[in-house]
């Protein structure tokens, strides 16, 4: 009887150990995913605020009309819009 139970007991022990390792891995990945999701949302909010601040600063379009300053301002605004486009959260997931 001990001979029959021993392989079964070993296989249950191995299965339990492997299951516990998988649960830990899944929990750890879930935690990291939550951290990165929060970071992405915060970055999106900061970029949105930055974009609105730039539009507010240049509400009279003084910077856009100037040659050198306007070129830098335009490049900065385009870069912010590129980041905004890449980071914008999906409407389906929200």
C-alpha positions as CSV (number, residue, x, y, z in Angstrom):
1,X,0.0,0.0,0.0
2,X,2.8,2.4,0.8
3,X,4.4,1.6,-2.5
4,X,1.3,2.6,-4.4
5,X,0.7,5.8,-2.4
6,X,4.3,7.0,-2.6
7,X,4.4,7.9,-6.3
8,X,0.9,9.5,-6.0
9,X,2.0,11.5,-3.0
10,X,5.1,12.7,-4.8
11,X,3.1,13.7,-7.9
12,X,0.6,15.6,-5.8
13,X,3.4,17.4,-4.0
14,X,5.1,18.4,-7.3
15,X,1.8,19.5,-8.7
16,X,1.1,21.6,-5.6
17,X,4.6,23.2,-5.7
18,X,4.3,24.0,-9.4
19,X,0.8,25.5,-8.9
20,X,2.1,27.7,-6.1
21,X,4.9,29.0,-8.3
22,X,2.5,29.7,-11.1
23,X,0.2,31.6,-8.8
24,X,3.1,33.7,-7.5
25,X,4.2,34.4,-11.1
26,X,0.7,35.5,-12.2
27,X,0.2,37.7,-9.1
28,X,3.6,39.4,-9.7
29,X,2.8,40.0,-13.4
30,X,-0.7,41.4,-12.4
31,X,0.9,43.8,-9.9
32,X,3.5,45.0,-12.5
33,X,0.7,45.5,-15.1
34,X,-1.3,47.6,-12.6
35,X,1.7,49.7,-11.9
36,X,2.4,50.3,-15.6
37,X,-1.2,51.1,-16.3
38,X,-1.3,53.7,-13.6
39,X,2.0,55.2,-14.9
40,X,0.5,55.4,-18.5
41,X,-2.6,57.1,-17.3
42,X,-0.6,59.6,-15.3
43,X,1.7,60.3,-18.3
44,X,-1.4,60.8,-20.5
45,X,-2.8,63.2,-18.0
46,X,0.4,65.2,-17.8
47,X,0.7,65.3,-21.6
48,X,-2.9,66.5,-21.9
49,X,-2.2,69.2,-19.4
50,X,1.0,70.2,-21.1
51,X,-0.8,70.5,-24.5
52,X,-3.5,72.6,-23.0
53,X,-0.9,74.8,-21.2
54,X,0.9,75.4,-24.5
55,X,-2.3,76.3,-26.3
56,X,-3.1,78.7,-23.4
57,X,0.3,80.3,-23.5
58,X,0.0,80.9,-27.2
59,X,-3.7,81.8,-27.4
60,X,-2.8,85.0,-29.3
61,X,-0.6,82.9,-31.7
62,X,2.4,85.2,-31.0
63,X,4.9,82.3,-30.9
64,X,3.6,80.6,-34.0
65,X,4.0,83.8,-36.1
66,X,7.7,84.3,-35.1
67,X,10.3,82.7,-37.3
68,X,12.8,80.9,-35.0
69,X,10.6,80.8,-31.9
70,X,7.6,79.6,-34.1
71,X,9.6,76.8,-35.6
72,X,10.6,75.5,-32.1
73,X,7.1,76.0,-30.8
74,X,5.7,74.1,-33.8
75,X,8.1,71.2,-33.3
76,X,7.3,71.1,-29.6
77,X,3.6,71.0,-30.2
78,X,4.0,68.3,-32.9
79,X,6.1,66.2,-30.5
80,X,3.5,66.5,-27.8
81,X,0.8,65.5,-30.2
82,X,2.8,62.4,-31.3
83,X,3.2,61.3,-27.7
84,X,-0.5,62.0,-27.1
85,X,-1.4,59.9,-30.1
86,X,0.8,57.0,-28.9
87,X,-0.3,57.0,-25.3
88,X,-4.0,57.8,-25.6
89,X,-6.0,55.0,-23.8
90,X,-8.4,52.9,-25.7
91,X,-12.0,53.9,-25.3
92,X,-13.1,50.2,-25.2
93,X,-11.0,49.3,-22.2
94,X,-12.1,52.3,-20.1
